[in-house]
Amino acid sequence: MLPDKLTPAELEHLLAANLDTAASTAPVDEPHLLRLMPETARQALMQTMTEQTYARGDVIFHEGAPGDVAYLVWAGRVLVIKGDLDSPTILGYRGPGDIVGEMALLEDQPRSASLIALTDLRLLQIHKDNFMRLLSDIPSLSVELMATMSARLRAADTIREATTQAGYQLEKQVSALMTREQDLLTLQQMRQETVDLIVHDLRNPLNMMINVLELLDVTLPPEVREDNKQLLEVGHSAYARMKRLVDTLLDTSRLESRVAQLDLKATNVAKLIKTAISSMALSSIQKDVHFLTDIQEDLPIVMLDAERIERVVCNLLDNAVKFTPRGAITIAATFEEGHIVVSVNDTGPGIPSKERERIFARFTQVEGETTHKRGYGLGLRFCYLATQAHGGEIWVAAGDNGVGSKFVFTLPVNETL
């Protein structure tokens, strides 16, 4: 349903082309209809007409309204439209000398379209009884109206045919897009299944790697093991990182498809965080980065899938280490309003505010303040999905004092524990 008055923006939305209103707003000495009448009939009609004025954007009558009045356009221009602002069909324009609204009178039916003033407008209003008497008294006027209606019907048929053809083309395009979408979904599923198989197979060589490292730990003479302690630590660290990456790749797909099952156990979050920090010790030393902790004492015990949440913390720490040139990374944990709140604050280049909403999507790369891209890939996607699966939230903000980035996630606490 159209409003009673359209704003300039709504009018522009309706119009397909700019109007040359300069020529159409000038009043005419006499509409064409009046020139067809004998003098006596003309004078009688003018006595029954009432002049109405409208401003640009006024809706003179609405589609579906009762039709008991016809109008002569004395000055200005109007738009004839079917439908509303969301799905309009422009039927045509009327200018000085044209009669509008007569179809509803002749058919004794509601208005078949709406009429909108495109300019400041002067109309002569004719009620139904006077209009019908006019047609009876002046046969030539009836012929003129029939010719006008015929032209309008031809124009309407042209519009209908064009609309039908456009509808056919649109249906073809929609069908092609749906087929293309289905093909892409099938391809994506095949790609994901292939990736999952490959990643799953990576576990075998990883297990062999850790078995070899543990065997060396047991069988090497103490002096040899001591001389190669750093190499063994690098091997263990590389294994842990690779295993975390493999698990993240597999878990991301499972969590997205909602087939992953959480292994919930009563968990001490403070110990979980400390374990995650220990696993990142070697990489932090290599980058000349150190960790600071600010963990609230006596945090409540939480039902968690501890392995997955520890991996969330490790992923956040890994990203923080990667993008902190040197200096401190602060890990904090507090209990607030029924949730444990964990944050990781780095001192790196930070993330532009406009990019913070999308970094938890798959394969997102965000331009930092440095020359290289901040590629979070699947790590943050997993963090988002794992936190969400626990009923929590995760977001990123500017770091404390405006330095670096601060990743924060929450975990709800079951008070009945």
The 8 nearest C-alpha neighbors of each residue, nearest first, counted from 0:
[[1, 83, 2, 82, 84, 61, 62, 3],
 [0, 2, 83, 3, 84, 61, 58, 5],
 [3, 1, 4, 5, 0, 58, 57, 61],
 [2, 4, 58, 57, 1, 5, 59, 61],
 [3, 5, 57, 2, 56, 58, 6, 1],
 [6, 4, 56, 9, 10, 57, 2, 7],
 [5, 7, 9, 8, 10, 56, 4, 11],
 [8, 6, 10, 9, 11, 5, 56, 55],
 [7, 9, 11, 6, 10, 12, 5, 13],
 [10, 8, 12, 6, 11, 7, 5, 13],
 [9, 11, 7, 13, 12, 8, 5, 6],
 [12, 10, 8, 14, 13, 9, 7, 15],
 [11, 13, 9, 10, 14, 8, 15, 84],
 [14, 12, 10, 11, 9, 15, 87, 84],
 [13, 15, 11, 16, 12, 10, 17, 89],
 [14, 16, 13, 17, 12, 11, 89, 18],
 [17, 15, 14, 18, 11, 13, 19, 12],
 [18, 16, 19, 15, 14, 11, 20, 13],
 [19, 17, 20, 16, 14, 21, 117, 23],
 [18, 20, 21, 22, 17, 23, 24, 16],
 [19, 21, 23, 18, 22, 24, 118, 76],
 [22, 20, 19, 23, 24, 25, 18, 75],
 [23, 21, 20, 24, 25, 19, 75, 26],
 [22, 24, 20, 75, 21, 25, 76, 94],
 [23, 25, 75, 74, 22, 21, 20, 26],
 [24, 26, 23, 74, 22, 27, 75, 21],
 [27, 25, 74, 73, 24, 28, 95, 75],
 [28, 26, 29, 73, 74, 25, 30, 95],
 [27, 29, 26, 30, 73, 96, 74, 31],
 [28, 30, 27, 33, 31, 34, 96, 73],
 [31, 29, 96, 32, 33, 73, 27, 95],
 [30, 32, 96, 34, 33, 29, 35, 97],
 [33, 31, 30, 35, 34, 96, 36, 140],
 [34, 32, 35, 36, 31, 30, 41, 29],
 [33, 35, 31, 32, 36, 30, 29, 37],
 [36, 34, 33, 32, 140, 31, 37, 139],
 [37, 35, 33, 34, 41, 40, 38, 137],
 [36, 38, 40, 39, 41, 35, 34, 137],
 [37, 39, 41, 40, 42, 36, 43, 34],
 [38, 40, 42, 41, 37, 43, 36, 44],
 [41, 39, 43, 37, 42, 38, 44, 36],
 [40, 42, 38, 44, 39, 43, 36, 37],
 [41, 43, 45, 39, 44, 40, 38, 46],
 [44, 42, 40, 46, 41, 45, 39, 47],
 [45, 43, 41, 47, 46, 42, 40, 48],
 [46, 44, 48, 42, 47, 43, 41, 49],
 [45, 47, 44, 43, 48, 42, 49, 41],
 [46, 48, 44, 45, 49, 43, 125, 129],
 [49, 47, 45, 125, 124, 46, 123, 44],
 [48, 50, 124, 123, 51, 47, 125, 46],
 [49, 51, 123, 122, 124, 48, 52, 121],
 [52, 50, 122, 121, 123, 49, 53, 124],
 [53, 51, 121, 120, 122, 50, 54, 119],
 [52, 54, 120, 119, 57, 121, 55, 51],
 [55, 53, 119, 57, 120, 56, 118, 116],
 [54, 56, 118, 119, 116, 117, 57, 53],
 [55, 57, 5, 116, 4, 117, 54, 115],
 [58, 56, 4, 116, 55, 54, 115, 59],
 [57, 59, 115, 3, 60, 4, 114, 56],
 [60, 58, 114, 115, 57, 61, 116, 113],
 [59, 61, 114, 58, 113, 62, 64, 115],
 [62, 60, 113, 64, 63, 112, 114, 58],
 [61, 63, 112, 113, 110, 111, 64, 60],
 [64, 62, 110, 109, 111, 61, 65, 112],
 [63, 65, 109, 110, 61, 62, 66, 60],
 [66, 64, 109, 110, 67, 63, 108, 103],
 [67, 65, 103, 109, 110, 68, 104, 64],
 [66, 68, 127, 104, 126, 65, 69, 103],
 [69, 67, 126, 127, 125, 66, 124, 70],
 [70, 68, 100, 101, 125, 99, 124, 126],
 [71, 69, 124, 99, 123, 98, 125, 122],
 [70, 72, 98, 123, 122, 97, 73, 96],
 [71, 73, 122, 95, 96, 97, 74, 94],
 [74, 72, 95, 122, 121, 71, 26, 96],
 [75, 73, 26, 121, 95, 24, 120, 72],
 [76, 74, 24, 120, 23, 118, 119, 94],
 [75, 77, 94, 117, 93, 118, 23, 116],
 [76, 78, 116, 117, 93, 115, 92, 114],
 [77, 79, 92, 115, 114, 91, 80, 117],
 [78, 80, 114, 91, 90, 113, 92, 89],
 [81, 79, 89, 113, 90, 112, 88, 78],
 [82, 80, 112, 88, 87, 113, 89, 83],
 [83, 81, 87, 86, 88, 80, 84, 0],
 [82, 84, 87, 85, 0, 86, 1, 81],
 [83, 85, 87, 86, 1, 82, 13, 9],
 [84, 86, 83, 87, 82, 13, 12, 0],
 [87, 85, 83, 84, 82, 88, 81, 13],
 [88, 86, 82, 83, 84, 81, 85, 89],
 [87, 89, 81, 80, 90, 82, 86, 83],
 [88, 90, 80, 91, 79, 87, 81, 78],
 [91, 89, 79, 80, 88, 155, 81, 92],
 [90, 92, 79, 89, 78, 93, 80, 154],
 [91, 93, 78, 77, 79, 94, 76, 90],
 [94, 92, 77, 76, 97, 78, 91, 95],
 [93, 95, 76, 97, 72, 75, 96, 23],
 [96, 94, 72, 73, 74, 97, 75, 30],
 [95, 97, 30, 31, 72, 73, 94, 71],
 [98, 96, 72, 95, 94, 71, 93, 99],
 [97, 99, 71, 70, 72, 96, 100, 101],
 [100, 98, 70, 101, 69, 71, 97, 72],
 [99, 101, 69, 102, 103, 70, 68, 98],
 [100, 102, 69, 104, 103, 99, 105, 98],
 [103, 101, 105, 104, 100, 106, 110, 99],
 [102, 104, 66, 108, 106, 107, 110, 101],
 [105, 103, 107, 101, 102, 106, 66, 67],
 [104, 106, 102, 103, 107, 101, 108, 131],
 [105, 107, 108, 103, 104, 102, 109, 101],
 [108, 106, 104, 103, 105, 109, 66, 67],
 [107, 109, 103, 106, 110, 66, 65, 104],
 [110, 108, 65, 63, 64, 66, 103, 111],
 [109, 111, 63, 62, 64, 103, 112, 66],
 [112, 110, 62, 63, 109, 113, 103, 81],
 [113, 111, 62, 81, 110, 80, 79, 61],
 [112, 114, 61, 62, 80, 60, 79, 81],
 [113, 115, 79, 59, 60, 78, 58, 80],
 [116, 114, 58, 78, 77, 59, 57, 56],
 [115, 117, 77, 55, 56, 57, 118, 76],
 [118, 116, 55, 77, 76, 56, 115, 78],
 [119, 117, 55, 116, 75, 120, 76, 54],
 [118, 120, 54, 55, 53, 75, 116, 117],
 [119, 121, 75, 53, 52, 74, 118, 54],
 [122, 120, 52, 74, 73, 51, 72, 75],
 [123, 121, 72, 51, 73, 71, 50, 70],
 [124, 122, 50, 71, 70, 49, 48, 51],
 [123, 125, 70, 49, 48, 50, 69, 122],
 [126, 124, 69, 48, 68, 70, 130, 129],
 [127, 125, 68, 129, 128, 67, 130, 69],
 [126, 128, 130, 67, 68, 129, 104, 131],
 [129, 127, 131, 130, 126, 132, 125, 133],
 [128, 130, 132, 127, 131, 126, 133, 125],
 [129, 131, 127, 133, 128, 132, 126, 125],
 [130, 132, 134, 133, 128, 129, 127, 135],
 [133, 131, 129, 135, 130, 134, 136, 128],
 [132, 134, 130, 136, 131, 135, 129, 137],
 [135, 133, 131, 137, 132, 136, 141, 140],
 [134, 136, 132, 133, 137, 131, 138, 141],
 [135, 137, 133, 134, 132, 138, 40, 131],
 [136, 138, 134, 140, 139, 135, 133, 141],
 [139, 137, 141, 140, 134, 136, 135, 142],
 [140, 138, 142, 141, 137, 143, 35, 134],
 [139, 141, 143, 138, 142, 137, 144, 134],
 [140, 142, 144, 138, 139, 143, 134, 145],
 [143, 141, 145, 139, 140, 144, 146, 138],
 [142, 144, 140, 146, 141, 145, 147, 139],
 [145, 143, 147, 141, 146, 142, 148, 140],
 [146, 144, 142, 148, 147, 143, 149, 141],
 [145, 147, 149, 143, 144, 148, 142, 150],
 [148, 146, 144, 150, 145, 149, 143, 151],
 [149, 147, 151, 145, 150, 146, 144, 152],
 [148, 150, 152, 146, 151, 147, 145, 153],
 [151, 149, 153, 147, 148, 152, 154, 146],
 [150, 152, 148, 154, 149, 153, 155, 147],
 [153, 151, 155, 149, 154, 150, 156, 148],
 [154, 152, 156, 150, 151, 155, 157, 149],
 [153, 155, 151, 157, 152, 156, 150, 158],
 [156, 154, 152, 158, 157, 153, 151, 159],
 [157, 155, 159, 153, 158, 154, 152, 160],
 [156, 158, 154, 160, 155, 159, 161, 153],
 [157, 159, 155, 161, 156, 160, 162, 154],
 [160, 158, 156, 162, 157, 161, 163, 155],
 [159, 161, 163, 157, 162, 158, 156, 164],
 [162, 160, 158, 164, 163, 159, 165, 157],
 [163, 161, 165, 159, 160, 164, 158, 166],
 [162, 164, 166, 160, 165, 161, 159, 167],
 [165, 163, 167, 161, 166, 162, 160, 168],
 [164, 166, 162, 168, 163, 167, 169, 161],
 [167, 165, 163, 169, 164, 168, 162, 170],
 [168, 166, 164, 170, 169, 165, 163, 171],
 [169, 167, 165, 171, 170, 166, 172, 164],
 [168, 170, 166, 172, 171, 167, 173, 165],
 [169, 171, 167, 173, 168, 172, 174, 166],
 [172, 170, 174, 168, 169, 173, 175, 167],
 [171, 173, 169, 175, 174, 170, 176, 168],
 [174, 172, 176, 170, 175, 171, 169, 177],
 [173, 175, 171, 177, 172, 176, 170, 178],
 [176, 174, 172, 178, 173, 177, 179, 171],
 [175, 177, 179, 173, 178, 174, 180, 172],
 [178, 176, 180, 174, 179, 175, 173, 181],
 [179, 177, 175, 181, 180, 176, 182, 174],
 [178, 180, 176, 182, 177, 181, 175, 183],
 [181, 179, 177, 183, 178, 182, 176, 184],
 [180, 182, 184, 178, 183, 179, 185, 177],
 [183, 181, 179, 185, 180, 184, 186, 178],
 [182, 184, 186, 180, 181, 185, 187, 179],
 [185, 183, 187, 181, 186, 182, 188, 180],
 [186, 184, 188, 182, 183, 187, 181, 189],
 [187, 185, 183, 189, 184, 188, 190, 182],
 [186, 188, 184, 190, 185, 189, 183, 191],
 [187, 189, 191, 185, 190, 186, 192, 184],
 [190, 188, 186, 192, 187, 191, 193, 185],
 [191, 189, 187, 193, 188, 192, 186, 194],
 [190, 192, 194, 188, 193, 189, 195, 187],
 [191, 193, 195, 189, 194, 190, 188, 196],
 [194, 192, 190, 196, 191, 195, 189, 197],
 [193, 195, 191, 197, 196, 192, 198, 190],
 [194, 196, 192, 198, 193, 197, 199, 191],
 [197, 195, 199, 193, 194, 198, 200, 192],
 [198, 196, 194, 200, 199, 195, 193, 201],
 [197, 199, 201, 195, 200, 196, 194, 245],
 [198, 200, 196, 201, 197, 202, 195, 249],
 [201, 199, 197, 202, 198, 203, 196, 204],
 [202, 200, 198, 199, 203, 204, 205, 197],
 [201, 203, 205, 200, 204, 199, 206, 198],
 [202, 204, 206, 205, 201, 200, 207, 199],
 [205, 203, 207, 206, 202, 201, 208, 200],
 [206, 204, 208, 202, 207, 203, 201, 209],
 [205, 207, 203, 209, 208, 204, 202, 210],
 [206, 208, 204, 210, 205, 209, 211, 203],
 [207, 209, 205, 211, 206, 210, 204, 212],
 [208, 210, 212, 206, 211, 207, 213, 205],
 [209, 211, 207, 213, 208, 212, 214, 206],
 [212, 210, 214, 208, 209, 213, 215, 207],
 [213, 211, 209, 215, 214, 210, 216, 208],
 [214, 212, 216, 210, 215, 211, 209, 217],
 [213, 215, 211, 217, 216, 212, 210, 218],
 [216, 214, 212, 218, 217, 213, 219, 211],
 [215, 217, 213, 214, 218, 219, 212, 224],
 [216, 218, 214, 215, 219, 213, 220, 212],
 [219, 217, 215, 216, 214, 220, 213, 221],
 [218, 220, 215, 224, 217, 216, 223, 221],
 [219, 221, 223, 222, 224, 218, 217, 225],
 [220, 222, 224, 223, 225, 219, 226, 218],
 [221, 223, 225, 224, 220, 226, 219, 227],
 [224, 222, 226, 220, 225, 221, 219, 227],
 [223, 225, 221, 227, 222, 226, 219, 228],
 [224, 226, 228, 222, 223, 227, 221, 229],
 [225, 227, 223, 224, 228, 222, 229, 221],
 [228, 226, 224, 230, 225, 229, 223, 231],
 [227, 229, 225, 231, 230, 224, 226, 232],
 [228, 230, 232, 231, 227, 233, 226, 225],
 [231, 229, 233, 227, 232, 228, 234, 235],
 [230, 232, 234, 228, 233, 229, 235, 227],
 [231, 233, 229, 235, 234, 230, 236, 228],
 [234, 232, 236, 230, 231, 235, 237, 229],
 [235, 233, 231, 237, 232, 236, 238, 230],
 [236, 234, 232, 238, 237, 233, 239, 231],
 [235, 237, 233, 239, 238, 234, 232, 240],
 [238, 236, 234, 240, 239, 235, 233, 241],
 [237, 239, 235, 241, 236, 240, 242, 234],
 [240, 238, 236, 242, 237, 241, 243, 235],
 [239, 241, 243, 237, 238, 242, 236, 244],
 [240, 242, 244, 238, 243, 239, 237, 245],
 [243, 241, 245, 239, 244, 240, 238, 246],
 [242, 244, 240, 246, 241, 245, 247, 239],
 [243, 245, 247, 241, 242, 246, 248, 240],
 [246, 244, 242, 248, 247, 243, 198, 241],
 [245, 247, 243, 249, 244, 248, 250, 242],
 [248, 246, 244, 250, 245, 249, 251, 243],
 [247, 249, 245, 251, 246, 250, 244, 252],
 [250, 248, 246, 247, 251, 252, 195, 245],
 [251, 249, 253, 247, 252, 248, 246, 254],
 [250, 252, 254, 381, 248, 253, 249, 247],
 [251, 253, 255, 250, 254, 249, 256, 248],
 [254, 252, 250, 259, 256, 258, 255, 251],
 [253, 255, 257, 251, 259, 256, 252, 250],
 [256, 254, 252, 257, 253, 251, 384, 258],
 [255, 257, 253, 254, 258, 252, 259, 251],
 [258, 256, 254, 255, 259, 253, 260, 252],
 [257, 259, 253, 256, 254, 260, 255, 252],
 [260, 258, 253, 254, 257, 261, 250, 256],
 [261, 259, 262, 258, 257, 254, 253, 263],
 [260, 262, 304, 263, 259, 303, 388, 389],
 [261, 263, 304, 260, 264, 303, 305, 306],
 [264, 262, 304, 303, 302, 261, 265, 305],
 [263, 265, 302, 303, 266, 304, 262, 305],
 [264, 266, 302, 301, 300, 303, 263, 267],
 [267, 265, 301, 300, 268, 264, 302, 303],
 [266, 268, 300, 270, 269, 271, 301, 265],
 [267, 269, 271, 270, 266, 272, 300, 301],
 [268, 270, 272, 271, 267, 273, 294, 298],
 [271, 269, 273, 272, 268, 267, 274, 266],
 [272, 270, 268, 274, 269, 273, 309, 275],
 [273, 271, 275, 269, 274, 270, 268, 276],
 [272, 274, 276, 270, 275, 271, 277, 269],
 [273, 275, 277, 271, 272, 276, 270, 278],
 [274, 276, 272, 278, 273, 277, 313, 309],
 [277, 275, 273, 279, 278, 274, 272, 280],
 [278, 276, 274, 280, 279, 275, 273, 281],
 [277, 279, 275, 276, 280, 274, 236, 281],
 [280, 278, 276, 277, 282, 281, 283, 275],
 [281, 279, 277, 283, 278, 282, 284, 276],
 [280, 282, 284, 283, 279, 285, 236, 278],
 [281, 283, 285, 284, 279, 280, 286, 320],
 [284, 282, 288, 286, 280, 285, 281, 287],
 [283, 285, 287, 281, 286, 282, 288, 280],
 [284, 286, 282, 283, 287, 281, 288, 280],
 [287, 285, 283, 288, 284, 282, 325, 324],
 [288, 286, 284, 325, 285, 283, 289, 326],
 [289, 287, 283, 325, 326, 286, 327, 284],
 [288, 290, 327, 283, 328, 326, 287, 291],
 [291, 289, 328, 327, 329, 292, 288, 330],
 [290, 292, 329, 328, 330, 327, 289, 293],
 [293, 291, 330, 329, 331, 294, 290, 332],
 [292, 294, 331, 330, 332, 295, 291, 329],
 [295, 293, 332, 331, 292, 296, 333, 269],
 [294, 296, 333, 332, 298, 297, 293, 334],
 [295, 297, 298, 294, 333, 269, 299, 332],
 [298, 296, 299, 295, 269, 300, 294, 334],
 [297, 299, 296, 295, 334, 300, 333, 269],
 [300, 298, 297, 301, 267, 412, 334, 268],
 [299, 301, 267, 266, 265, 298, 302, 268],
 [302, 300, 266, 265, 412, 303, 299, 267],
 [301, 303, 265, 264, 263, 266, 300, 304],
 [304, 302, 263, 305, 264, 301, 266, 265],
 [303, 305, 263, 262, 261, 307, 306, 264],
 [304, 306, 303, 308, 307, 309, 266, 264],
 [307, 305, 309, 308, 304, 310, 303, 262],
 [306, 308, 310, 309, 305, 304, 311, 385],
 [309, 307, 311, 305, 310, 306, 304, 312],
 [310, 308, 312, 306, 311, 307, 305, 275],
 [309, 311, 313, 307, 308, 312, 314, 306],
 [312, 310, 308, 382, 314, 309, 313, 307],
 [311, 313, 309, 315, 310, 314, 316, 308],
 [314, 312, 310, 316, 315, 311, 275, 317],
 [315, 313, 317, 311, 316, 312, 310, 378],
 [314, 316, 312, 318, 317, 313, 319, 311],
 [317, 315, 319, 313, 318, 314, 320, 312],
 [316, 318, 314, 320, 319, 315, 313, 321],
 [319, 317, 321, 315, 316, 320, 314, 322],
 [318, 320, 316, 345, 317, 321, 322, 323],
 [321, 319, 317, 323, 318, 322, 316, 283],
 [320, 322, 318, 319, 323, 317, 324, 286],
 [323, 321, 347, 319, 320, 324, 318, 348],
 [322, 324, 347, 320, 325, 346, 321, 319],
 [325, 323, 322, 347, 326, 286, 288, 321],
 [326, 324, 288, 287, 323, 286, 327, 346],
 [325, 327, 288, 289, 287, 324, 323, 328],
 [328, 326, 289, 290, 288, 329, 291, 346],
 [327, 329, 345, 290, 344, 291, 289, 330],
 [328, 330, 291, 344, 292, 343, 290, 327],
 [329, 331, 343, 292, 342, 293, 291, 344],
 [332, 330, 293, 294, 342, 341, 292, 329],
 [331, 333, 341, 294, 340, 295, 342, 293],
 [334, 332, 295, 340, 339, 335, 294, 341],
 [333, 335, 339, 338, 340, 298, 336, 337],
 [334, 336, 338, 337, 339, 333, 340, 409],
 [337, 335, 338, 334, 339, 411, 412, 340],
 [336, 338, 412, 335, 411, 334, 339, 414],
 [339, 337, 411, 410, 335, 412, 336, 334],
 [338, 340, 334, 410, 409, 333, 335, 411],
 [339, 341, 409, 333, 332, 408, 338, 334],
 [340, 342, 332, 408, 331, 407, 409, 339],
 [343, 341, 407, 331, 406, 330, 344, 408],
 [342, 344, 330, 406, 405, 329, 345, 407],
 [343, 345, 405, 329, 328, 404, 398, 342],
 [346, 344, 328, 403, 319, 404, 347, 323],
 [345, 347, 403, 323, 402, 328, 327, 344],
 [346, 348, 323, 403, 322, 349, 345, 324],
 [349, 347, 403, 368, 367, 369, 350, 346],
 [348, 350, 403, 404, 347, 367, 351, 397],
 [349, 351, 367, 352, 404, 355, 354, 348],
 [352, 350, 354, 353, 349, 355, 367, 366],
 [351, 353, 355, 354, 350, 396, 397, 356],
 [354, 352, 351, 355, 356, 350, 357, 365],
 [353, 355, 352, 351, 356, 357, 358, 365],
 [354, 356, 352, 357, 353, 358, 395, 350],
 [357, 355, 354, 358, 353, 359, 394, 352],
 [358, 356, 359, 355, 360, 354, 363, 353],
 [359, 357, 360, 363, 355, 356, 354, 365],
 [358, 360, 380, 379, 357, 383, 361, 363],
 [361, 359, 358, 380, 357, 363, 362, 379],
 [360, 362, 377, 363, 380, 376, 359, 358],
 [363, 361, 376, 377, 364, 360, 375, 374],
 [364, 362, 376, 361, 358, 360, 375, 374],
 [365, 363, 374, 373, 375, 372, 362, 366],
 [364, 366, 373, 372, 367, 374, 363, 354],
 [365, 367, 372, 373, 364, 368, 371, 350],
 [368, 366, 369, 350, 373, 348, 365, 372],
 [367, 369, 348, 370, 366, 349, 350, 351],
 [370, 368, 367, 371, 348, 372, 366, 373],
 [369, 371, 372, 368, 367, 366, 373, 348],
 [372, 370, 369, 373, 367, 366, 368, 374],
 [373, 371, 366, 374, 365, 367, 364, 370],
 [372, 374, 365, 364, 366, 367, 375, 371],
 [373, 375, 364, 376, 372, 365, 363, 362],
 [376, 374, 378, 379, 363, 364, 373, 377],
 [375, 377, 362, 363, 374, 378, 361, 379],
 [378, 376, 380, 361, 379, 362, 381, 375],
 [379, 377, 381, 380, 376, 375, 314, 382],
 [378, 380, 382, 359, 381, 377, 375, 383],
 [379, 381, 359, 377, 383, 382, 378, 360],
 [380, 382, 384, 251, 379, 378, 383, 385],
 [383, 381, 379, 311, 385, 380, 384, 386],
 [382, 384, 380, 386, 381, 385, 387, 393],
 [385, 383, 387, 381, 386, 382, 388, 254],
 [386, 384, 388, 382, 387, 383, 381, 389],
 [387, 385, 391, 389, 383, 388, 384, 392],
 [386, 388, 390, 391, 384, 389, 385, 392],
 [387, 389, 385, 386, 390, 384, 391, 254],
 [390, 388, 386, 387, 391, 385, 410, 303],
 [391, 389, 387, 388, 411, 386, 410, 392],
 [392, 390, 410, 409, 387, 386, 389, 411],
 [391, 393, 409, 408, 387, 386, 394, 390],
 [392, 394, 408, 407, 383, 409, 386, 391],
 [395, 393, 407, 406, 408, 396, 392, 355],
 [396, 394, 406, 405, 407, 355, 404, 397],
 [397, 395, 405, 404, 398, 406, 394, 355],
 [396, 398, 404, 401, 405, 403, 399, 402],
 [399, 397, 404, 405, 403, 402, 401, 344],
 [398, 400, 401, 402, 397, 344, 405, 403],
 [399, 401, 402, 398, 397, 403, 346, 404],
 [400, 402, 398, 399, 397, 403, 404, 349],
 [403, 401, 398, 400, 346, 399, 404, 397],
 [404, 402, 349, 346, 347, 398, 345, 348],
 [405, 403, 398, 349, 397, 345, 344, 396],
 [404, 406, 344, 398, 396, 395, 343, 397],
 [405, 407, 395, 343, 342, 394, 344, 404],
 [408, 406, 342, 394, 393, 341, 395, 405],
 [407, 409, 393, 341, 392, 340, 342, 394],
 [410, 408, 340, 391, 392, 339, 338, 341],
 [409, 411, 391, 339, 338, 412, 340, 389],
 [412, 410, 338, 337, 391, 339, 390, 413],
 [413, 411, 338, 301, 337, 414, 410, 339],
 [412, 414, 415, 416, 411, 301, 302, 337],
 [413, 415, 416, 412, 337, 299, 301, 300],
 [416, 414, 413, 412, 301, 300, 302, 299],
 [415, 414, 413, 300, 301, 265, 302, 412]]
